[in-house]
Amino acid sequence: MRIRSAILTAVALVTTLALAASANQGGTVKKPQQAQPAAAQPAAAAPAAAPVVLGKAETAKWTATTYEAATAEANKKVLEAGKVTTVTGEVVDVSCYLQLGKRGEAHIPCGTKCIANGQPIGIVDAEDHLYIVMAEEHHPRRDGQVELKTVLGPLLAKSVSLTGMMIEMKGYRALFVQAAELGGMVKPAEAGGAK
């Protein structure tokens, strides 16, 4: 009986090994993989949200105050180089992005404070080009009457498609957007305000 049991066990073992060998076409025996804890397994990537669309090509232009500020021929040539552009990418806090490479969801608490306290806002596109975003309206921007932090601050680390006037100068890219159109805070001009 013991011999019969040993023979049956041996036959079962040989059959199992033969089936495993035929299933493994490469001829090598694969080591069993240890199961990973649920937290260590990569999560399925969530579908990317559609970018928030801000600005319109039809209304992207240099405003009267910007033309008024272009007092020299050199200034006018810079404006002539501007072109209506839509940039799609991630909203970043420029100071931390350039200094430390910070961006994304993990940077929202810090970046929100930076933007709220006046640090510049930018967009990083798919080619890793940084566009500094500024209000286009020259005199209101200069006089502190418009700002973009209330519009773009809540969009930090999110994808946006932003349309405005783009200037590229000396390796820098800037996108000037209609702050009033986007809902950027607009303060009334003070009596006797600077020109």
C-alpha positions as CSV (number, residue, x, y, z in Angstrom):
1,M,0.0,0.0,0.0
2,R,2.8,2.4,0.8
3,I,4.5,1.6,-2.5
4,R,1.3,2.2,-4.3
5,S,0.8,5.5,-2.5
6,A,4.4,6.6,-3.3
7,I,4.0,5.7,-7.0
8,L,0.7,7.7,-7.2
9,T,2.4,10.6,-5.6
10,A,5.4,10.4,-7.9
11,V,3.0,10.2,-11.0
12,A,1.1,13.2,-9.7
13,L,4.3,15.1,-9.2
14,V,5.7,14.2,-12.7
15,T,2.4,15.2,-14.3
16,T,2.3,18.5,-12.5
17,L,5.9,19.3,-13.6
18,A,5.2,18.2,-17.1
19,L,2.1,20.5,-17.3
20,A,4.1,23.4,-15.8
21,A,6.9,22.9,-18.3
22,S,4.5,22.8,-21.3
23,A,2.9,26.0,-20.0
24,N,6.3,27.7,-19.8
25,Q,7.4,27.9,-23.4
26,G,10.6,29.8,-22.6
27,G,12.1,26.8,-20.8
28,T,12.9,28.6,-17.6
29,V,11.0,28.1,-14.4
30,K,9.6,31.3,-13.0
31,K,9.9,32.0,-9.4
32,P,6.6,32.7,-7.6
33,Q,6.1,36.4,-7.0
34,Q,5.3,37.6,-3.5
35,A,2.0,39.4,-3.4
36,Q,2.3,43.1,-2.8
37,P,0.2,44.8,-0.1
38,A,-2.7,46.7,-1.5
39,A,-1.1,50.1,-0.7
40,A,2.1,49.3,-2.7
41,Q,0.3,48.3,-5.9
42,P,0.0,51.1,-8.4
43,A,-3.4,52.6,-8.6
44,A,-5.1,52.6,-12.0
45,A,-4.5,56.0,-13.5
46,A,-7.5,58.2,-13.4
47,P,-8.5,59.7,-16.7
48,A,-7.1,63.2,-17.0
49,A,-9.7,65.9,-16.5
50,A,-10.3,68.3,-19.4
51,P,-8.4,71.5,-18.9
52,V,-10.3,74.6,-17.6
53,V,-10.6,77.0,-20.6
54,L,-10.0,80.7,-19.9
55,G,-9.8,83.6,-22.3
56,K,-10.9,83.8,-25.9
57,A,-8.9,84.3,-29.1
58,E,-11.4,86.9,-30.3
59,T,-10.8,89.2,-27.3
60,A,-7.1,88.6,-26.8
61,K,-5.4,91.8,-27.8
62,W,-3.3,94.7,-26.5
63,T,-5.5,97.2,-24.7
64,A,-5.4,101.0,-25.1
65,T,-3.4,101.4,-21.8
66,T,-0.8,99.0,-23.1
67,Y,-0.4,100.9,-26.4
68,E,-0.3,104.2,-24.3
69,A,2.5,102.7,-22.2
70,A,4.5,101.9,-25.4
71,T,6.1,105.4,-25.6
72,A,9.3,104.5,-27.5
73,E,9.7,102.8,-30.9
74,A,11.5,99.8,-29.2
75,N,8.4,99.3,-27.0
76,K,6.1,99.3,-30.0
77,K,8.3,96.7,-31.7
78,V,7.9,94.4,-28.7
79,L,4.1,94.7,-28.9
80,E,4.3,94.0,-32.6
81,A,6.0,90.7,-31.8
82,G,3.1,89.6,-29.6
83,K,0.7,87.1,-30.9
84,V,-2.6,85.6,-29.8
85,T,-1.7,82.2,-28.3
86,T,-3.5,79.5,-26.3
87,V,-1.3,77.7,-23.8
88,T,-2.4,74.4,-22.3
89,G,-0.6,73.1,-19.2
90,E,-0.4,73.0,-15.4
91,V,-0.8,76.1,-13.3
92,V,2.3,76.6,-11.1
93,D,3.7,79.0,-8.5
94,V,6.7,80.4,-10.5
95,S,8.9,81.1,-7.4
96,C,8.9,77.5,-6.0
97,Y,8.8,76.0,-9.5
98,L,12.0,77.8,-10.6
99,Q,13.8,77.6,-7.2
100,L,12.9,74.0,-6.2
101,G,11.1,72.4,-9.1
102,K,7.9,72.1,-7.1
103,R,4.7,71.5,-8.8
104,G,1.7,69.1,-8.7
105,E,-0.9,68.2,-6.1
106,A,1.7,67.8,-3.3
107,H,2.7,71.5,-3.7
108,I,-0.8,73.0,-3.5
109,P,-0.5,74.0,0.3
110,C,2.8,75.8,-0.3
111,G,2.0,77.2,-3.7
112,T,-1.4,78.6,-2.6
113,K,0.4,80.6,0.1
114,C,3.0,81.8,-2.4
115,I,0.4,83.0,-4.9
116,A,-1.8,84.5,-2.2
117,N,1.2,86.6,-1.1
118,G,2.0,87.9,-4.5
119,Q,4.4,85.4,-6.1
120,P,4.0,85.1,-9.9
121,I,1.8,82.5,-11.5
122,G,2.8,80.5,-14.5
123,I,1.8,77.6,-16.8
124,V,4.1,74.7,-17.7
125,D,3.1,73.1,-21.0
126,A,3.6,69.6,-22.2
127,E,7.1,70.4,-23.5
128,D,8.0,71.8,-20.1
129,H,8.0,75.4,-21.3
130,L,7.2,77.9,-18.5
131,Y,4.9,80.8,-19.4
132,I,4.7,83.6,-16.8
133,V,1.0,84.8,-16.7
134,M,0.3,88.4,-16.2
135,A,-2.7,90.7,-16.5
136,E,-2.6,92.4,-20.0
137,E,-4.1,95.7,-18.9
138,H,-1.0,97.8,-18.4
139,H,-2.1,100.8,-16.3
140,P,-4.5,98.8,-14.1
141,R,-1.8,96.2,-13.6
142,R,0.8,98.8,-12.7
143,D,-1.6,100.6,-10.4
144,G,-2.7,97.4,-8.5
145,Q,-6.3,97.5,-9.9
146,V,-6.3,94.0,-11.4
147,E,-4.8,90.7,-10.3
148,L,-5.0,87.1,-11.3
149,K,-4.5,85.3,-8.0
150,T,-8.2,85.0,-7.3
151,V,-8.8,83.4,-10.7
152,L,-5.7,81.2,-11.1
153,G,-4.8,80.5,-7.5
154,P,-7.6,78.0,-7.1
155,L,-6.4,76.3,-10.3
156,L,-2.9,75.6,-8.9
157,A,-1.7,72.1,-10.1
158,K,-4.7,71.8,-12.5
159,S,-4.7,71.8,-16.3
160,V,-5.9,75.0,-18.0
161,S,-6.0,76.3,-21.6
162,L,-5.4,80.0,-21.3
163,T,-5.5,82.4,-24.2
164,G,-3.8,85.8,-24.3
165,M,-1.1,87.7,-26.0
166,M,2.2,85.9,-25.9
167,I,5.6,87.5,-26.0
168,E,8.9,85.6,-26.1
169,M,11.9,87.7,-25.2
170,K,15.5,86.7,-24.2
171,G,14.5,83.1,-23.4
172,Y,11.4,84.1,-21.3
173,R,7.8,83.4,-22.3
174,A,5.0,85.5,-21.0
175,L,1.3,85.3,-21.6
176,F,-0.7,88.5,-21.0
177,V,-4.4,87.8,-20.4
178,Q,-7.4,90.0,-20.1
179,A,-7.8,90.0,-16.3
180,A,-11.1,91.8,-16.3
181,E,-12.5,89.2,-18.8
182,L,-11.3,86.3,-16.6
183,G,-12.9,87.8,-13.5
184,G,-9.6,89.0,-12.0
185,M,-10.1,91.5,-9.2
186,V,-10.6,94.9,-10.6
187,K,-10.3,97.9,-8.2
188,P,-11.5,101.3,-9.2
189,A,-8.8,103.8,-10.0
190,E,-8.0,106.2,-7.2
191,A,-8.4,109.9,-7.8
192,G,-5.1,111.3,-9.1
193,G,-3.7,107.8,-9.8
194,A,-0.3,107.5,-11.4
195,K,-0.1,107.3,-15.2
